[in-house]
Amino acid sequence: MQAKVKWTDGVQFVAESGSGHALVVDGAAEAGGRNTGPRPMELLLMGLGACSSYDVVSILKKSRQNIIDCQASVEAERVDAVPAIFSKIHLHFVVTGKDLKPAQVERAVSLSAEKYCSASIMLGKGGVDITHSHEVVEI
C-alpha cells in the first residue's frame, strides 16, 4: 500500500492513494490554509470510521442480515499539547434494516473493534481509548 502527498500552496496538499484516488487536504485560514479540504487528523477519523463500517456491513451481510443502511458517527478528543494526539475516540453505529437481529449487530461491531478493523486496533495499541456503541433501526 502506498500514497503520495504533494504540496500545492500555503498548507494545502493533494493526497493520492496507491489506487489512484486523490483529494485535497488543507488547513483553516488562521493556520495559513484556505479551508478547501479536510484536515489531516479529520482524515484519520474518517478512515477509522470507514474501516470499521466496512467490517460491520461485511459481517452483517455474511450473517444474512437484511441491512439497508449503516452510518458511523466518530467523535474524538485530543490532548492539549504538541503533538495533539487523540486521547479518546468513540464510534457510534446506526444500522438500519428489516428484521435485523440486535445480537448480530452487536457481534459485528465487536468483531470489527476487536479483530478486524486495522485502523481501530492500531490506534488502540497506540494508547487511544476507543469505545463503540450502536443502535438498530427497523423499517
C-alpha positions in Angstrom: 0.0 0.0 0.0 1.3 3.4 -0.8 0.3 7.1 -1.1 1.7 10.3 -2.4 1.2 13.8 -1.0 2.1 16.9 -3.0 2.3 20.4 -1.5 0.3 22.9 -3.6 0.2 26.2 -1.7 0.1 27.5 1.9 -0.9 24.4 3.9 -2.8 22.8 1.1 -1.8 19.4 -0.3 -3.1 16.9 -2.8 -3.0 13.4 -1.4 -3.2 10.5 -3.9 -3.8 6.9 -2.9 -1.9 4.0 -4.5 -5.2 3.1 -6.2 -5.3 6.4 -8.0 -7.8 8.4 -6.0 -7.0 11.9 -4.9 -8.3 14.5 -2.5 -7.3 17.9 -1.3 -6.1 18.3 2.3 -6.0 21.8 3.7 -6.0 23.9 6.9 -8.0 26.6 8.4 -7.3 30.2 7.4 -5.8 31.0 10.7 -3.2 28.2 10.0 -2.4 29.5 6.6 -4.9 27.5 4.7 -8.0 28.2 2.6 -10.3 25.6 4.0 -10.5 23.7 0.7 -10.4 20.2 2.2 -10.4 18.2 5.4 -7.6 18.5 7.9 -5.1 15.6 8.2 -6.5 14.4 11.6 -10.0 14.6 10.3 -8.9 12.2 7.5 -7.6 9.8 10.2 -11.0 9.8 11.9 -12.8 9.4 8.5 -10.5 6.4 7.7 -11.2 4.8 11.1 -15.0 5.2 10.6 -14.8 3.8 7.1 -12.6 0.9 8.1 -14.9 -0.1 10.9 -18.1 0.5 8.8 -16.7 -1.7 6.1 -16.3 -4.5 8.6 -19.7 -4.1 10.2 -21.5 -4.1 6.8 -19.5 -7.1 5.5 -20.1 -9.1 8.7 -23.8 -8.4 8.7 -24.2 -9.3 5.0 -22.3 -12.6 5.6 -24.7 -13.2 8.5 -27.6 -12.8 6.1 -29.0 -9.7 7.8 -31.2 -7.5 5.7 -29.1 -4.4 6.1 -30.3 -1.3 4.2 -28.0 1.4 5.8 -25.1 1.8 8.1 -23.9 5.2 9.4 -21.0 5.7 11.8 -20.5 8.9 13.8 -17.0 9.3 15.0 -16.1 11.8 17.9 -12.7 12.3 19.2 -10.8 14.2 21.9 -7.3 15.4 21.5 -4.7 16.2 24.2 -3.9 19.8 24.9 -0.3 19.6 24.0 2.0 19.1 21.0 1.7 16.7 19.4 -2.1 17.0 19.8 -2.8 13.2 19.5 -6.1 11.6 20.0 -6.8 10.5 23.6 -10.3 9.2 23.1 -12.4 8.2 20.1 -16.0 7.0 20.1 -17.7 5.3 17.2 -21.5 5.1 17.2 -23.2 3.0 14.5 -26.7 3.3 13.4 -27.7 0.2 11.4 -31.0 0.2 9.6 -32.7 -2.8 8.1 -35.6 -5.2 8.1 -35.8 -8.0 10.7 -32.3 -7.2 12.0 -31.2 -9.3 14.9 -29.7 -6.8 17.5 -27.3 -9.5 18.7 -25.9 -9.9 15.2 -25.4 -6.1 15.0 -23.7 -6.1 18.4 -21.5 -9.0 17.3 -20.5 -7.2 14.1 -19.5 -4.1 15.9 -17.5 -6.1 18.5 -15.7 -8.2 15.8 -14.7 -5.1 14.0 -13.4 -3.4 17.1 -11.6 -6.5 18.5 -10.5 -8.4 15.4 -10.8 -6.9 12.0 -10.5 -3.1 11.9 -6.8 -2.5 11.4 -7.2 1.3 12.0 -9.0 0.8 15.3 -6.7 -1.8 16.6 -3.6 0.2 15.6 -4.8 3.3 17.3 -5.9 1.4 20.4 -2.5 -0.2 20.6 -1.1 3.3 20.4 -2.9 4.3 23.6 -6.1 5.8 22.3 -9.1 4.9 24.3 -11.6 3.7 21.6 -15.2 2.9 22.5 -18.1 1.7 20.4 -21.9 1.9 20.6 -24.7 1.0 18.2 -28.4 1.2 17.6 -30.7 -0.7 15.4 -33.4 1.0 13.3 -36.1 -1.3 12.0 -38.0 -0.4 8.9 
